[in-house]
Amino acid sequence: MNVLIACEESGTVRDAFIKKGHNAISCDILETGSPGPHIRGDVKNLLGYKWDLIIAHPPCTYLCNSGVCWIKRDLGRMDKVKEAVEFFKLFLGADCEKICVENPIPHKYGLGKTYTQIIHPYEYGHPERKATCLWLKGLPRLKSTNNVKREMEKLPKNKAQRLHYLPPGPERAKLRSKTFQGIADAMADQWGEI
């Protein structure tokens, strides 16, 4: 299967599909953090190719509910929201039968509640909470593989929501956007067989 992993710097999802024998490539404006097939550049240039599956992780800065408070403080932010929505919708409208676009819970000014499913890392073996929405086209909902919610609930809040509590710094955005390995493996196991 030819798989495009869009807007992925880490290579986590790409590598999960490669391990399953698929022809997977990642694309991002950043260089990959993990050696492997990666194109550094504008992913729009790749959407015209024939892909069997596209999994996209578009930037969430202007789309996620956690940033909605900035819209009223920054008058120019709505223009950025509109640009982010247009970019996000490029993936959903791509000429591909199987598409997954992931992002945090969106605010109503951008994408609204149009997602197909919400998943958490604890459903895939990681004792952490981080709501991630999936917009699916031609794909079934991702099934939980190793639910460790009870273990996660025993942890202090700053451990169970580790990514939320990361201090500001140059690596924060990369760390927060990296797909958890258990989720990447579930995508490759479940969607790589369809």
QUIFENBEL-V342444 format. One record per residue. N is the residue number from 1. RES is the residue in three letters. SS is DSSP state (2 for helix, 1 for strand, 0 for the rest). PSI is psi in whole degrees, 0 to 359 (none if undefined). OMEGA is omega in whole degrees, -180 to 180 (none if undefined). Layout:
BEGIN
n=N res=RES ss=SS psi=PSI omega=OMEGA
n=N res=RES ss=SS psi=PSI omega=OMEGA
END
This chain:
BEGIN
n=1 res=MET ss=0 psi=137 omega=175
n=2 res=ASN ss=1 psi=118 omega=-172
n=3 res=VAL ss=1 psi=127 omega=174
n=4 res=LEU ss=1 psi=124 omega=174
n=5 res=ILE ss=1 psi=102 omega=-173
n=6 res=ALA ss=1 psi=142 omega=177
n=7 res=CYS ss=0 psi=46 omega=178
n=8 res=GLU ss=0 psi=112 omega=177
n=9 res=GLU ss=0 psi=325 omega=-170
n=10 res=SER ss=0 psi=330 omega=-176
n=11 res=GLY ss=0 psi=5 omega=-175
n=12 res=THR ss=2 psi=309 omega=-179
n=13 res=VAL ss=2 psi=317 omega=177
n=14 res=ARG ss=2 psi=309 omega=-177
n=15 res=ASP ss=2 psi=328 omega=177
n=16 res=ALA ss=2 psi=320 omega=178
n=17 res=PHE ss=2 psi=323 omega=177
n=18 res=ILE ss=2 psi=318 omega=179
n=19 res=LYS ss=2 psi=335 omega=179
n=20 res=LYS ss=0 psi=5 omega=175
n=21 res=GLY ss=0 psi=12 omega=-179
n=22 res=HIS ss=0 psi=158 omega=175
n=23 res=ASN ss=1 psi=90 omega=-176
n=24 res=ALA ss=1 psi=143 omega=178
n=25 res=ILE ss=1 psi=142 omega=176
n=26 res=SER ss=1 psi=157 omega=178
n=27 res=CYS ss=1 psi=136 omega=179
n=28 res=ASP ss=1 psi=161 omega=175
n=29 res=ILE ss=0 psi=346 omega=176
n=30 res=LEU ss=0 psi=155 omega=173
n=31 res=GLU ss=0 psi=150 omega=-179
n=32 res=THR ss=0 psi=145 omega=177
n=33 res=GLY ss=0 psi=356 omega=-178
n=34 res=SER ss=0 psi=128 omega=-179
n=35 res=PRO ss=0 psi=138 omega=179
n=36 res=GLY ss=0 psi=178 omega=-179
n=37 res=PRO ss=0 psi=115 omega=-175
n=38 res=HIS ss=1 psi=138 omega=174
n=39 res=ILE ss=1 psi=122 omega=176
n=40 res=ARG ss=1 psi=115 omega=-179
n=41 res=GLY ss=0 psi=194 omega=-177
n=42 res=ASP ss=0 psi=117 omega=-177
n=43 res=VAL ss=2 psi=339 omega=178
n=44 res=LYS ss=2 psi=328 omega=-179
n=45 res=ASN ss=2 psi=343 omega=-178
n=46 res=LEU ss=2 psi=348 omega=-175
n=47 res=LEU ss=0 psi=345 omega=178
n=48 res=GLY ss=0 psi=348 omega=179
n=49 res=TYR ss=0 psi=164 omega=179
n=50 res=LYS ss=0 psi=112 omega=178
n=51 res=TRP ss=0 psi=146 omega=174
n=52 res=ASP ss=0 psi=333 omega=-179
n=53 res=LEU ss=1 psi=136 omega=173
n=54 res=ILE ss=1 psi=128 omega=172
n=55 res=ILE ss=1 psi=120 omega=-174
n=56 res=ALA ss=1 psi=142 omega=179
n=57 res=HIS ss=0 psi=64 omega=-176
n=58 res=PRO ss=0 psi=152 omega=-180
n=59 res=PRO ss=0 psi=140 omega=-175
n=60 res=CYS ss=0 psi=358 omega=-173
n=61 res=THR ss=0 psi=316 omega=-176
n=62 res=TYR ss=0 psi=4 omega=-176
n=63 res=LEU ss=0 psi=333 omega=-171
n=64 res=CYS ss=1 psi=148 omega=-178
n=65 res=ASN ss=2 psi=329 omega=-179
n=66 res=SER ss=2 psi=340 omega=180
n=67 res=GLY ss=2 psi=6 omega=-175
n=68 res=VAL ss=0 psi=332 omega=-179
n=69 res=CYS ss=2 psi=337 omega=-178
n=70 res=TRP ss=2 psi=342 omega=-177
n=71 res=ILE ss=2 psi=317 omega=-179
n=72 res=LYS ss=2 psi=338 omega=-180
n=73 res=ARG ss=2 psi=335 omega=-175
n=74 res=ASP ss=0 psi=104 omega=-175
n=75 res=LEU ss=0 psi=332 omega=-180
n=76 res=GLY ss=0 psi=354 omega=-175
n=77 res=ARG ss=2 psi=329 omega=-180
n=78 res=MET ss=2 psi=327 omega=176
n=79 res=ASP ss=2 psi=321 omega=178
n=80 res=LYS ss=2 psi=324 omega=177
n=81 res=VAL ss=2 psi=314 omega=-180
n=82 res=LYS ss=2 psi=318 omega=177
n=83 res=GLU ss=2 psi=318 omega=-180
n=84 res=ALA ss=2 psi=320 omega=178
n=85 res=VAL ss=2 psi=316 omega=179
n=86 res=GLU ss=2 psi=316 omega=180
n=87 res=PHE ss=2 psi=315 omega=179
n=88 res=PHE ss=2 psi=314 omega=-176
n=89 res=LYS ss=2 psi=342 omega=174
n=90 res=LEU ss=2 psi=322 omega=-178
n=91 res=PHE ss=2 psi=315 omega=180
n=92 res=LEU ss=2 psi=330 omega=-179
n=93 res=GLY ss=0 psi=5 omega=-179
n=94 res=ALA ss=0 psi=153 omega=179
n=95 res=ASP ss=0 psi=78 omega=-178
n=96 res=CYS ss=0 psi=138 omega=-177
n=97 res=GLU ss=0 psi=334 omega=-177
n=98 res=LYS ss=0 psi=117 omega=-177
n=99 res=ILE ss=1 psi=139 omega=169
n=100 res=CYS ss=1 psi=126 omega=173
n=101 res=VAL ss=1 psi=129 omega=-178
n=102 res=GLU ss=1 psi=148 omega=178
n=103 res=ASN ss=1 psi=162 omega=173
n=104 res=PRO ss=0 psi=177 omega=178
n=105 res=ILE ss=0 psi=125 omega=-176
n=106 res=PRO ss=1 psi=161 omega=174
n=107 res=HIS ss=0 psi=164 omega=-174
n=108 res=LYS ss=0 psi=342 omega=-179
n=109 res=TYR ss=0 psi=347 omega=-178
n=110 res=GLY ss=0 psi=275 omega=-173
n=111 res=LEU ss=0 psi=339 omega=-177
n=112 res=GLY ss=0 psi=197 omega=-177
n=113 res=LYS ss=0 psi=60 omega=-177
n=114 res=THR ss=0 psi=2 omega=-177
n=115 res=TYR ss=0 psi=160 omega=-179
n=116 res=THR ss=0 psi=324 omega=-169
n=117 res=GLN ss=1 psi=151 omega=170
n=118 res=ILE ss=1 psi=131 omega=177
n=119 res=ILE ss=1 psi=162 omega=176
n=120 res=HIS ss=0 psi=150 omega=177
n=121 res=PRO ss=2 psi=327 omega=-178
n=122 res=TYR ss=2 psi=342 omega=177
n=123 res=GLU ss=2 psi=351 omega=-175
n=124 res=TYR ss=1 psi=28 omega=172
n=125 res=GLY ss=0 psi=2 omega=-180
n=126 res=HIS ss=0 psi=119 omega=-177
n=127 res=PRO ss=0 psi=62 omega=180
n=128 res=GLU ss=0 psi=154 omega=178
n=129 res=ARG ss=0 psi=127 omega=174
n=130 res=LYS ss=0 psi=101 omega=-178
n=131 res=ALA ss=0 psi=125 omega=179
n=132 res=THR ss=1 psi=126 omega=180
n=133 res=CYS ss=1 psi=144 omega=176
n=134 res=LEU ss=1 psi=130 omega=171
n=135 res=TRP ss=1 psi=116 omega=-172
n=136 res=LEU ss=1 psi=138 omega=174
n=137 res=LYS ss=1 psi=120 omega=179
n=138 res=GLY ss=0 psi=13 omega=-179
n=139 res=LEU ss=0 psi=146 omega=173
n=140 res=PRO ss=0 psi=163 omega=174
n=141 res=ARG ss=0 psi=145 omega=178
n=142 res=LEU ss=0 psi=128 omega=-179
n=143 res=LYS ss=0 psi=143 omega=175
n=144 res=SER ss=0 psi=142 omega=-178
n=145 res=THR ss=0 psi=333 omega=-177
n=146 res=ASN ss=1 psi=82 omega=-174
n=147 res=ASN ss=0 psi=115 omega=180
n=148 res=VAL ss=0 psi=34 omega=-178
n=149 res=LYS ss=2 psi=319 omega=-178
n=150 res=ARG ss=2 psi=320 omega=177
n=151 res=GLU ss=2 psi=320 omega=-180
n=152 res=MET ss=2 psi=321 omega=-178
n=153 res=GLU ss=2 psi=342 omega=178
n=154 res=LYS ss=0 psi=347 omega=-177
n=155 res=LEU ss=0 psi=154 omega=173
n=156 res=PRO ss=0 psi=154 omega=-176
n=157 res=LYS ss=2 psi=321 omega=-178
n=158 res=ASN ss=2 psi=345 omega=175
n=159 res=LYS ss=2 psi=318 omega=-179
n=160 res=ALA ss=2 psi=334 omega=177
n=161 res=GLN ss=0 psi=49 omega=-175
n=162 res=ARG ss=0 psi=314 omega=-176
n=163 res=LEU ss=0 psi=326 omega=178
n=164 res=HIS ss=0 psi=326 omega=-176
n=165 res=TYR ss=0 psi=8 omega=177
n=166 res=LEU ss=0 psi=137 omega=179
n=167 res=PRO ss=0 psi=158 omega=176
n=168 res=PRO ss=0 psi=148 omega=179
n=169 res=GLY ss=0 psi=171 omega=-175
n=170 res=PRO ss=0 psi=336 omega=-178
n=171 res=GLU ss=0 psi=357 omega=-175
n=172 res=ARG ss=2 psi=312 omega=-177
n=173 res=ALA ss=2 psi=317 omega=179
n=174 res=LYS ss=2 psi=315 omega=-179
n=175 res=LEU ss=2 psi=321 omega=-178
n=176 res=ARG ss=2 psi=333 omega=-176
n=177 res=SER ss=2 psi=351 omega=-178
n=178 res=LYS ss=0 psi=132 omega=179
n=179 res=THR ss=0 psi=136 omega=177
n=180 res=PHE ss=0 psi=140 omega=-176
n=181 res=GLN ss=2 psi=319 omega=-180
n=182 res=GLY ss=2 psi=324 omega=177
n=183 res=ILE ss=2 psi=316 omega=178
n=184 res=ALA ss=2 psi=316 omega=179
n=185 res=ASP ss=2 psi=321 omega=179
n=186 res=ALA ss=2 psi=320 omega=178
n=187 res=MET ss=2 psi=313 omega=-179
n=188 res=ALA ss=2 psi=319 omega=180
n=189 res=ASP ss=2 psi=314 omega=-172
n=190 res=GLN ss=2 psi=319 omega=-177
n=191 res=TRP ss=2 psi=343 omega=178
n=192 res=GLY ss=0 psi=349 omega=-179
n=193 res=GLU ss=0 psi=357 omega=-175
n=194 res=ILE ss=0 psi=none omega=none
END
